[in-house]
Amino acid sequence: MATYNISINDELAEEFELYMKRKKYASRSECFRDLIREKILSKKRPNKETLQAMQDIEDGKNLTFYDSAEDFFNEVEA
């Protein structure tokens, strides 16, 4: 496992400590790993199906239009 040393300002350090305690992390390392993992995974590229759906929307393909939000929700609930 790689080891990193980082420096953060006092205000951020205090916020981090409060966050760590609030989330009940056993260690700073565990908390940092989760925060980094969460940030990286949130930037994950969409899969092929998602990219195709996005392209279809941009091209105006496979779209269903509704007269009202109520019509939409009625179909979703069906």
C-alpha positions as CSV (number, residue, x, y, z in Angstrom):
1,M,0.0,0.0,0.0
2,A,1.3,3.4,-0.9
3,T,1.8,6.1,1.8
4,Y,1.3,9.8,1.2
5,N,2.1,12.7,3.5
6,I,-0.1,15.8,3.1
7,S,-0.3,19.2,4.6
8,I,-3.6,21.0,5.2
9,N,-4.4,24.3,6.8
10,D,-5.7,24.3,10.4
11,E,-9.3,25.2,9.5
12,L,-9.5,22.3,7.1
13,A,-7.9,20.0,9.6
14,E,-10.5,20.9,12.2
15,E,-13.3,20.3,9.7
16,F,-11.8,17.0,8.8
17,E,-11.6,15.9,12.4
18,L,-15.2,16.8,13.0
19,Y,-16.3,15.0,9.8
20,M,-14.2,11.9,10.8
21,K,-15.8,11.8,14.3
22,R,-19.3,12.5,13.0
23,K,-19.0,9.5,10.5
24,K,-17.3,7.4,13.2
25,Y,-14.1,6.6,11.3
26,A,-11.6,4.5,13.2
27,S,-8.7,6.3,11.6
28,R,-7.7,9.3,9.5
29,S,-6.4,7.0,6.8
30,E,-9.7,5.2,6.5
31,C,-11.5,8.5,6.2
32,F,-9.1,9.9,3.6
33,R,-9.3,6.7,1.5
34,D,-13.1,6.9,1.5
35,L,-13.2,10.6,0.6
36,I,-10.7,10.1,-2.2
37,R,-12.5,7.0,-3.5
38,E,-15.8,8.8,-3.4
39,K,-14.4,11.8,-5.3
40,I,-12.8,9.6,-8.0
41,L,-15.8,7.3,-8.4
42,S,-18.1,10.4,-8.8
43,K,-16.0,11.4,-11.8
44,K,-16.2,7.9,-13.4
45,R,-16.9,7.9,-17.1
46,P,-20.3,6.8,-18.2
47,N,-20.6,3.3,-19.7
48,K,-21.3,2.6,-23.4
49,E,-25.1,2.4,-23.0
50,T,-25.2,5.7,-21.1
51,L,-23.1,7.4,-23.8
52,Q,-25.4,6.1,-26.5
53,A,-28.5,7.3,-24.6
54,M,-26.9,10.7,-24.2
55,Q,-26.2,10.8,-28.0
56,D,-29.7,9.7,-28.8
57,I,-31.1,12.5,-26.7
58,E,-28.9,15.0,-28.3
59,D,-30.0,13.7,-31.7
60,G,-33.6,13.7,-30.7
61,K,-34.0,9.9,-31.1
62,N,-36.0,7.6,-28.9
63,L,-37.7,10.4,-27.1
64,T,-41.2,10.3,-25.7
65,F,-43.1,13.5,-25.2
66,Y,-45.9,14.0,-22.8
67,D,-48.6,16.7,-22.6
68,S,-48.1,17.1,-18.9
69,A,-46.1,15.9,-15.9
70,E,-49.2,14.0,-14.8
71,D,-49.2,12.0,-18.0
72,F,-45.6,11.1,-17.5
73,F,-46.1,10.0,-13.9
74,N,-49.2,8.0,-14.8
75,E,-47.1,6.0,-17.3
76,V,-44.2,5.6,-14.9
77,E,-46.5,4.3,-12.2
78,A,-48.2,1.8,-14.6
